[in-house]
C-alpha cells in the first residue's frame, strides 16, 4: 500500500515502525516527558503548565451550556469573531478589511497555511521559501506536488531578504513566495528594506505571497510590518494568523486567513470540503480574548526576560553562539563549530535531559543549528536551569573525544 502513496507520504515516518524524535510527529516526544526530559522543542506557550486566562475560561464554561455548543458554525467562521478580528487588523496590522468578505476562520493556523497555498499550486509549480524556515512550508508544497525552492538567507545579513538572491532562484515556473514573518526558526523580523524588496519582486514577477504571521505578537527592538499592508500587496497576499503563539491558546485550535475577496470567494466555496467548521465553542471563547488581551503582557514580560538570559548563557559557551532573538519565544543557536547538530540534539537529551529541535529540519542554513523554545513552562527558573544544563553539557561535549561523543549519544 505504501507504494501507492505519493512521495510526501510514502517516505514519511510517524513513529509506528521507527524512532521519531520530532516534537510534532508520533508519540515519542510525550514519552520523553514521562521520562523527565525537559521539552524545549514544542512552540506552545507555557506548555505543559496551566495558562488559560480567567475570562477565556469563563467564556468556554458558558458556551458549553449554550444550545449551539454541539452544533456546527458556518465553515467560513463565526461572524462576531470576525468582526473583532477586523478591529484588531485595523489597529495592529494597518489592514482595513470587510469582516464579511476578507476573513476566514480556520481550525488552527497549520490547516490555514495549507488552505492558503492549496488554490494556487499545481504539479511542478515552484515556490520560493526563504530559508531556514518552518518545516511545514516545504512539506505542504511537496504534498501538493509543487517544488519547494529554498532561498538561502545569510546569517551575516541577519537573515534579511536579498534581492539578488531572490532573482537568482526565480524561474518561469515560480508562482509563489512562502514567507514566515517573523521567521521561525531564526526569529528574524523582516525590516522595511526587506519587505520593499519583497513587494517589488512579487509585483515584478506577478507572484502570489503567502505570509505566515503566527509569531507577530511579540516583536522587540524591530518594527513589525504586515506585508499585505504595503501598496499593491493586499490583492496578491494571503496572510495566515494564529491565536496559538501570542495568546497561548494553542489547544483551542483557532486561526484565520485574510485576503482579497477575489481570492476569498473561492476559499469560501471550498472551505467545507477542506477545513470543515472550526470548533463552535472555541471560536466564541476567542472573542473575549480579543476584547481584553491584557493577559498577553505577562507572556511578553516572561519571553523578553528569557531571550536575554538565553543570549547571555549560550554566548558564554566556547565555540557556540546566537543572536539576541528578535521576536516570539524561540532561540536559534549555532553549534556548527563543535559538531553535527543531529548528534548534539541526541546528546542533549541524554546528558542535559533537555530536548530541542535539530536545525537540519528547517531547510538550507539549518544544519549546525539548534532551535530552542523558550516559551515553555510558567516558571522562569525552570527555563533558566535547563539553559544552564545545556551549557554544562555542551562544554563537556567539547572535552570528549570524537569517539566518546559517538559512544555517548548511543547510550
Backbone torsions as a table, in degrees:
resi	resn	phi	psi	omega
1	UNK	NA	-33.3	178.9
2	UNK	-57.7	-37.0	-177.1
3	UNK	-67.6	-17.0	178.2
4	UNK	-85.2	-9.6	-178.0
5	UNK	-81.6	156.5	170.0
6	UNK	-70.3	159.7	-172.1
7	UNK	-58.1	-37.1	-176.8
8	UNK	-61.0	-25.0	177.0
9	UNK	-101.5	-34.7	-175.8
10	UNK	-58.1	-40.4	-175.0
11	UNK	-101.0	6.2	178.6
12	UNK	-80.9	146.8	-179.7
13	UNK	-123.2	124.8	-176.1
14	UNK	-105.0	7.3	175.2
15	UNK	94.9	0.1	-179.8
16	UNK	-80.8	-29.3	-176.9
17	UNK	-121.4	-5.6	178.9
18	UNK	-151.5	161.9	-178.4
19	UNK	-77.1	128.0	177.8
20	UNK	-127.1	124.9	-177.2
21	UNK	-107.8	6.1	175.4
22	UNK	-66.0	138.7	-173.7
23	UNK	-61.9	-32.1	-173.6
24	UNK	-103.9	17.3	-179.9
25	UNK	-128.0	130.2	175.6
26	UNK	66.4	-163.8	-176.1
27	UNK	-112.7	4.9	-174.9
28	UNK	-67.7	-28.1	-179.3
29	UNK	-66.5	-43.8	176.9
30	UNK	-65.5	-31.7	177.5
31	UNK	-65.4	-36.7	176.1
32	UNK	-61.7	-39.3	178.7
33	UNK	-62.0	-40.5	179.1
34	UNK	-64.7	-22.8	179.2
35	UNK	-92.1	6.3	176.5
36	UNK	88.9	11.3	176.5
37	UNK	-77.5	132.4	177.0
38	UNK	-79.9	120.5	-173.0
39	UNK	-89.4	107.4	179.1
40	UNK	-123.5	42.9	179.5
41	UNK	-133.7	9.0	-177.9
42	UNK	-119.7	114.5	-171.9
43	UNK	-80.7	71.4	-178.1
44	UNK	-132.1	105.3	-171.8
45	UNK	-51.4	126.6	175.9
46	UNK	63.7	10.3	174.9
47	UNK	-57.5	134.6	4.9
48	UNK	-98.4	16.1	-173.9
49	UNK	-80.5	158.0	-178.5
50	UNK	-70.9	128.7	-177.8
51	UNK	-145.1	15.8	-177.3
52	UNK	-72.8	121.6	178.8
53	UNK	-60.1	145.3	-173.7
54	UNK	-59.0	-41.4	-176.2
55	UNK	-73.4	-25.3	174.8
56	UNK	-75.8	-40.7	175.9
57	UNK	-59.4	-44.3	179.5
58	UNK	-60.3	-41.8	179.9
59	UNK	-63.6	-42.1	178.7
60	UNK	-62.3	-43.4	-179.4
61	UNK	-66.8	-34.5	177.2
62	UNK	-68.8	-44.2	-174.9
63	UNK	-65.4	-30.7	-177.5
64	UNK	-67.4	-19.0	178.2
65	UNK	-91.7	-2.9	-177.6
66	UNK	-83.6	153.6	-179.9
67	UNK	-61.5	-28.1	-176.7
68	UNK	-77.2	-13.6	-170.4
69	UNK	-52.2	-45.9	-177.2
70	UNK	-88.0	9.5	-172.0
71	UNK	-113.7	162.3	178.4
72	UNK	-65.4	146.9	156.4
73	UNK	-93.4	159.0	174.2
74	UNK	-55.8	141.3	-177.6
75	UNK	-55.5	-24.6	-179.2
76	UNK	-83.4	-9.8	172.7
77	UNK	113.7	160.3	178.5
78	UNK	-66.7	128.9	-173.7
79	UNK	-68.9	-38.2	179.0
80	UNK	-63.4	-39.7	177.0
81	UNK	-62.3	-42.6	-179.8
82	UNK	-65.8	-33.4	176.1
83	UNK	-63.0	-41.6	179.0
84	UNK	-69.0	-37.6	177.6
85	UNK	-62.4	-40.4	179.6
86	UNK	-59.3	-38.4	177.5
87	UNK	-64.4	-43.3	178.7
88	UNK	-63.4	-42.8	-179.1
89	UNK	-61.8	-38.4	179.4
90	UNK	-67.8	-43.2	-175.5
91	UNK	-74.5	-45.1	-171.2
92	UNK	-100.3	-29.1	-175.1
93	UNK	-110.5	-3.3	179.9
94	UNK	57.5	38.6	176.5
95	UNK	-116.2	120.9	175.7
96	UNK	-98.1	108.8	-173.8
97	UNK	-124.7	159.5	172.7
98	UNK	-91.8	114.9	-176.9
99	UNK	-62.4	-18.3	178.3
100	UNK	-86.3	-17.2	-171.2
101	UNK	-123.6	-16.7	-171.2
102	UNK	-121.7	3.2	-176.8
103	UNK	-127.6	134.5	174.9
104	UNK	-128.0	124.7	177.7
105	UNK	-82.2	135.5	-178.0
106	UNK	-125.4	155.7	177.3
107	UNK	-78.2	69.0	-176.6
108	UNK	96.0	161.0	-176.2
109	UNK	-80.4	-21.5	177.5
110	UNK	-66.2	-45.3	176.1
111	UNK	-67.9	-33.7	176.4
112	UNK	-63.7	-41.0	178.3
113	UNK	-61.5	-45.8	179.2
114	UNK	-60.1	-45.1	-177.9
115	UNK	-68.5	-31.0	178.6
116	UNK	-66.1	-34.2	-178.1
117	UNK	-82.5	-36.7	-168.0
118	UNK	-52.9	-40.5	-176.5
119	UNK	-65.1	-15.5	-168.4
120	UNK	-111.7	-21.6	-169.1
121	UNK	-100.7	122.3	176.0
122	UNK	-116.4	171.2	-176.5
123	UNK	-55.3	126.9	176.9
124	UNK	88.9	-11.0	177.0
125	UNK	-65.1	139.6	-178.4
126	UNK	-100.6	138.9	179.6
127	UNK	-124.8	122.7	179.2
128	UNK	-83.1	126.9	-178.2
129	UNK	-125.4	102.9	175.3
130	UNK	-56.7	126.1	-169.1
131	UNK	-129.0	148.1	12.0
132	UNK	-65.0	151.7	-177.4
133	UNK	-155.0	169.6	-179.6
134	UNK	-56.5	126.2	-175.2
135	UNK	-54.9	-35.2	-179.1
136	UNK	-62.9	-23.8	177.3
137	UNK	-59.7	-43.3	179.5
138	UNK	-72.9	-42.9	-176.5
139	UNK	-64.9	-44.4	-178.8
140	UNK	-57.7	-44.7	-179.8
141	UNK	-64.2	-40.4	179.5
142	UNK	-64.6	-40.6	178.5
143	UNK	-59.8	-36.9	-179.2
144	UNK	-82.2	4.0	-179.1
145	UNK	64.9	22.6	167.7
146	UNK	-84.5	-176.2	-177.8
147	UNK	-121.5	106.6	177.5
148	UNK	-74.1	129.4	-178.4
149	UNK	-116.5	112.2	177.8
150	UNK	-73.8	125.4	174.1
151	UNK	-105.6	108.4	-170.6
152	UNK	-66.7	131.1	172.4
153	UNK	-94.7	141.9	-175.4
154	UNK	-94.0	127.5	174.9
155	UNK	-60.0	-37.9	-179.5
156	UNK	-64.6	-26.4	177.2
157	UNK	-97.4	17.6	179.5
158	UNK	57.2	34.2	174.9
159	UNK	61.9	24.2	174.7
160	UNK	-82.0	164.9	-177.3
161	UNK	-75.5	147.5	-179.7
162	UNK	-126.9	122.4	-175.2
163	UNK	-60.8	-43.3	-177.9
164	UNK	-63.7	-38.5	179.3
165	UNK	-68.2	-41.8	176.9
166	UNK	-58.6	-45.8	-179.3
167	UNK	-63.3	-36.7	-179.0
168	UNK	-60.2	-35.7	-174.5
169	UNK	-96.7	-1.2	-179.5
170	UNK	-84.1	134.8	178.2
171	UNK	-133.6	173.3	176.0
172	UNK	-60.2	-18.4	179.6
173	UNK	-88.8	-6.0	-178.7
174	UNK	-68.5	127.3	-179.6
175	UNK	-119.3	-25.9	-169.1
176	UNK	-147.4	152.1	163.6
177	UNK	-112.5	134.0	179.4
178	UNK	-115.6	110.0	-173.1
179	UNK	-117.7	131.3	170.2
180	UNK	-101.0	116.4	-170.6
181	UNK	-141.7	114.4	-3.7
182	UNK	-60.1	154.9	-171.7
183	UNK	-75.3	140.2	170.5
184	UNK	-116.5	108.6	33.2
185	UNK	-111.2	-8.0	-168.2
186	UNK	-76.6	-13.7	-176.8
187	UNK	71.3	7.6	-178.0
188	UNK	-59.3	130.4	168.5
189	UNK	-97.0	111.1	-177.1
190	UNK	-65.9	126.5	-172.6
191	UNK	-83.1	177.8	-175.3
192	UNK	-60.1	-39.1	179.6
193	UNK	-63.0	-45.7	179.0
194	UNK	-60.6	-42.4	-176.3
195	UNK	-73.6	-27.8	172.1
196	UNK	-69.1	-39.1	174.0
197	UNK	-59.6	-45.0	179.5
198	UNK	-61.7	-48.5	-178.6
199	UNK	-58.5	-49.6	-178.4
200	UNK	-62.7	-38.7	-179.2
201	UNK	-67.5	-45.0	-179.4
202	UNK	-62.2	-44.8	-179.0
203	UNK	-69.3	-43.2	-179.4
204	UNK	-57.9	-42.1	-175.1
205	UNK	-99.9	7.7	176.4
206	UNK	55.2	55.0	-175.4
207	UNK	-106.2	166.7	170.5
208	UNK	-99.9	140.1	172.9
209	UNK	-111.4	125.7	167.3
210	UNK	-108.8	120.9	-175.2
211	UNK	-119.9	117.7	179.4
212	UNK	-93.7	112.6	-176.4
213	UNK	-110.3	36.6	-176.5
214	UNK	-58.8	-30.7	-176.3
215	UNK	-102.5	23.9	-173.5
216	UNK	-70.2	-21.2	-166.8
217	UNK	-71.4	-31.7	-176.5
218	UNK	-119.1	94.1	173.8
219	UNK	-118.4	139.4	-168.1
220	UNK	-105.0	-96.2	-174.9
221	UNK	-68.7	-29.3	-170.8
222	UNK	-102.1	138.9	178.9
223	UNK	-66.4	136.3	175.4
224	UNK	-95.9	127.7	179.0
225	UNK	-120.3	128.9	176.6
226	UNK	-81.0	118.3	-177.1
227	UNK	-55.3	-34.9	-178.8
228	UNK	-65.7	-16.7	179.6
229	UNK	-82.6	-9.9	-179.6
230	UNK	-77.1	151.4	-177.0
231	UNK	-56.0	128.7	176.5
232	UNK	81.1	3.7	-174.1
233	UNK	-103.4	-22.9	-175.0
234	UNK	-60.2	-42.2	-177.9
235	UNK	-71.7	-12.8	-178.3
236	UNK	-108.0	0.1	-168.7
237	UNK	-121.8	135.4	166.6
238	UNK	-111.6	119.3	-177.3
239	UNK	-105.3	133.1	-178.1
240	UNK	-105.1	127.6	-178.2
241	UNK	-122.2	157.0	-176.6
242	UNK	-136.7	148.7	168.5
243	UNK	-102.4	3.5	-173.7
244	UNK	-81.0	-41.4	-171.6
245	UNK	-85.6	-53.3	-177.4
246	UNK	-72.4	-41.4	-177.9
247	UNK	-94.7	-9.4	179.6
248	UNK	66.3	29.9	-177.6
249	UNK	-106.9	43.1	-175.6
250	UNK	-56.5	-41.7	-175.4
251	UNK	-69.9	-15.3	178.9
252	UNK	-78.2	-21.5	177.1
253	UNK	56.6	60.7	175.6
254	UNK	-130.7	128.5	172.8
255	UNK	-140.2	-173.1	177.9
256	UNK	-160.3	154.4	176.4
257	UNK	-112.0	147.7	177.0
258	UNK	-132.4	130.1	177.9
259	UNK	-164.6	178.3	178.9
260	UNK	-65.9	157.3	-178.6
261	UNK	-68.9	-22.6	176.3
262	UNK	-61.7	-45.9	177.4
263	UNK	-74.0	-42.9	-173.9
264	UNK	-63.3	-31.8	-179.8
265	UNK	-57.9	-43.5	178.0
266	UNK	-69.1	-35.4	178.6
267	UNK	-67.5	-43.1	176.1
268	UNK	-56.1	-40.9	-176.3
269	UNK	-65.7	-29.5	-174.3
270	UNK	-109.1	-1.2	-174.6
271	UNK	-59.7	-41.9	-176.8
272	UNK	-65.4	-33.0	-177.7
273	UNK	-75.1	-34.0	-174.0
274	UNK	-101.1	-42.8	-172.9
275	UNK	-102.0	-29.9	-169.1
276	UNK	72.6	-155.7	179.2
277	UNK	-111.1	134.1	177.4
278	UNK	-67.2	148.5	-176.4
279	UNK	-47.8	125.6	-175.2
280	UNK	-61.4	-49.8	-177.6
281	UNK	-67.0	-39.4	-177.5
282	UNK	-67.2	-38.0	175.6
283	UNK	-59.2	-43.9	-179.6
284	UNK	-65.2	-34.7	-178.2
285	UNK	-72.1	-22.7	178.3
286	UNK	-71.4	-26.9	-176.0
287	UNK	-57.8	-51.9	177.6
288	UNK	-64.9	-27.5	176.7
289	UNK	-65.6	-37.2	176.2
290	UNK	-71.9	-37.2	-179.2
291	UNK	-70.0	-32.0	177.2
292	UNK	-136.9	94.0	-178.0
293	UNK	-100.9	18.7	-177.2
294	UNK	-62.5	-23.8	178.3
295	UNK	-61.3	-20.8	-179.7
296	UNK	-70.1	-17.4	179.0
297	UNK	-62.3	-37.8	177.2
298	UNK	-63.0	-40.3	178.8
299	UNK	-61.7	-49.8	-176.1
300	UNK	-61.9	-41.2	179.4
301	UNK	-61.1	-44.9	-179.9
302	UNK	-65.2	-44.7	-176.4
303	UNK	-68.9	-36.3	178.5
304	UNK	-64.6	-43.5	177.1
305	UNK	-61.2	-45.0	-175.7
306	UNK	-68.1	-35.9	-179.3
307	UNK	-66.5	-35.8	177.0
308	UNK	-70.6	-35.8	178.6
309	UNK	-67.8	-44.6	-179.5
310	UNK	-64.5	-38.4	177.9
311	UNK	-59.8	-44.6	-179.5
312	UNK	-68.1	-46.3	-174.8
313	UNK	-69.8	-47.2	-177.0
314	UNK	-65.6	-40.8	-178.7
315	UNK	-74.4	-5.2	173.5
316	UNK	-88.7	-2.4	178.5
317	UNK	-89.7	125.6	178.2
318	UNK	-55.9	134.1	173.8
319	UNK	69.1	10.3	177.1
320	UNK	-123.3	141.5	-175.5
321	UNK	-150.4	163.9	173.0
322	UNK	-161.3	156.3	171.6
323	UNK	-86.6	157.3	174.4
324	UNK	-63.5	123.2	-179.9
325	UNK	-55.8	137.5	-176.0
326	UNK	-93.1	-16.6	-173.8
327	UNK	-157.1	165.2	169.7
328	UNK	59.1	-139.8	-174.7
329	UNK	-142.2	35.5	178.3
330	UNK	-110.4	164.2	170.2
331	UNK	-136.2	144.6	-177.0
332	UNK	-121.7	106.8	-168.0
333	UNK	-107.9	129.0	-179.9
334	UNK	-92.8	111.2	177.4
335	UNK	-114.7	17.2	-172.6
336	UNK	-62.9	-25.4	-178.4
337	UNK	-78.6	-13.2	-174.1
338	UNK	-115.7	-3.3	177.3
339	UNK	152.6	-169.7	-179.0
340	UNK	-80.2	126.8	-174.6
341	UNK	-63.4	-34.5	179.4
342	UNK	-65.9	-41.1	177.5
343	UNK	-66.0	-38.5	-178.6
344	UNK	-67.5	-38.6	176.7
345	UNK	-58.9	-47.0	179.5
346	UNK	-64.0	-40.4	179.2
347	UNK	-62.5	-42.6	-178.6
348	UNK	-64.9	-33.6	176.7
349	UNK	-61.8	-42.3	-175.4
350	UNK	-82.6	-39.7	-174.3
351	UNK	-89.1	-44.1	-176.4
352	UNK	-96.9	-11.3	-175.3
353	UNK	58.9	40.2	178.8
354	UNK	-134.1	134.0	177.1
355	UNK	-108.2	124.0	175.6
356	UNK	-123.5	178.7	-177.7
357	UNK	-97.0	139.9	176.0
358	UNK	-78.1	125.1	-178.7
359	UNK	-61.7	-18.2	-177.9
360	UNK	-62.3	-22.1	-179.6
361	UNK	-77.6	-5.1	-173.1
362	UNK	-106.0	17.8	173.8
363	UNK	86.3	-167.4	-178.5
364	UNK	-55.1	133.1	-178.9
365	UNK	91.2	-4.8	-178.0
366	UNK	-89.5	-29.2	-178.8
367	UNK	-61.0	138.9	-178.1
368	UNK	86.0	9.9	179.9
369	UNK	-128.9	158.8	173.6
370	UNK	-122.3	138.5	169.5
371	UNK	-101.4	127.5	178.5
372	UNK	-120.6	135.1	178.7
373	UNK	-94.2	115.1	-178.3
374	UNK	-90.2	-8.6	-173.8
375	UNK	-86.0	0.3	-178.7
376	UNK	-77.8	156.0	176.2
377	UNK	67.0	140.7	176.6
378	UNK	-74.3	-32.7	-173.6
379	UNK	-83.4	114.5	177.8
380	UNK	-56.3	-39.7	-176.2
381	UNK	-61.4	-34.3	179.6
382	UNK	-65.1	-38.0	177.8
383	UNK	-68.2	-45.3	-178.8
384	UNK	-63.8	-41.1	177.6
385	UNK	-60.9	-39.6	177.6
386	UNK	-64.6	-37.3	178.5
387	UNK	-64.8	-39.3	177.4
388	UNK	-69.3	-31.7	174.5
389	UNK	-64.2	-40.2	176.5
390	UNK	-63.3	-44.3	179.3
391	UNK	-58.1	-50.7	-178.6
392	UNK	-59.8	-40.9	-178.0
393	UNK	-67.4	-40.4	-178.1
394	UNK	-72.1	-30.7	173.1
395	UNK	-67.1	-43.8	177.7
396	UNK	-62.1	-41.7	180.0
397	UNK	-54.4	-42.8	-177.1
398	UNK	-71.5	-18.2	178.8
399	UNK	-91.2	-8.5	177.0
400	UNK	-84.4	150.0	171.2
401	UNK	-71.7	162.1	178.6
402	UNK	-57.9	-39.5	178.5
403	UNK	-61.3	-44.4	-179.5
404	UNK	-66.7	-35.8	178.3
405	UNK	-61.5	-45.4	-179.0
406	UNK	-65.4	-44.4	178.0
407	UNK	-61.0	-40.8	-175.7
408	UNK	-63.6	-41.1	-176.4
409	UNK	-75.1	-12.4	178.9
410	UNK	-93.7	-4.8	-178.7
411	UNK	-65.1	NA	NA
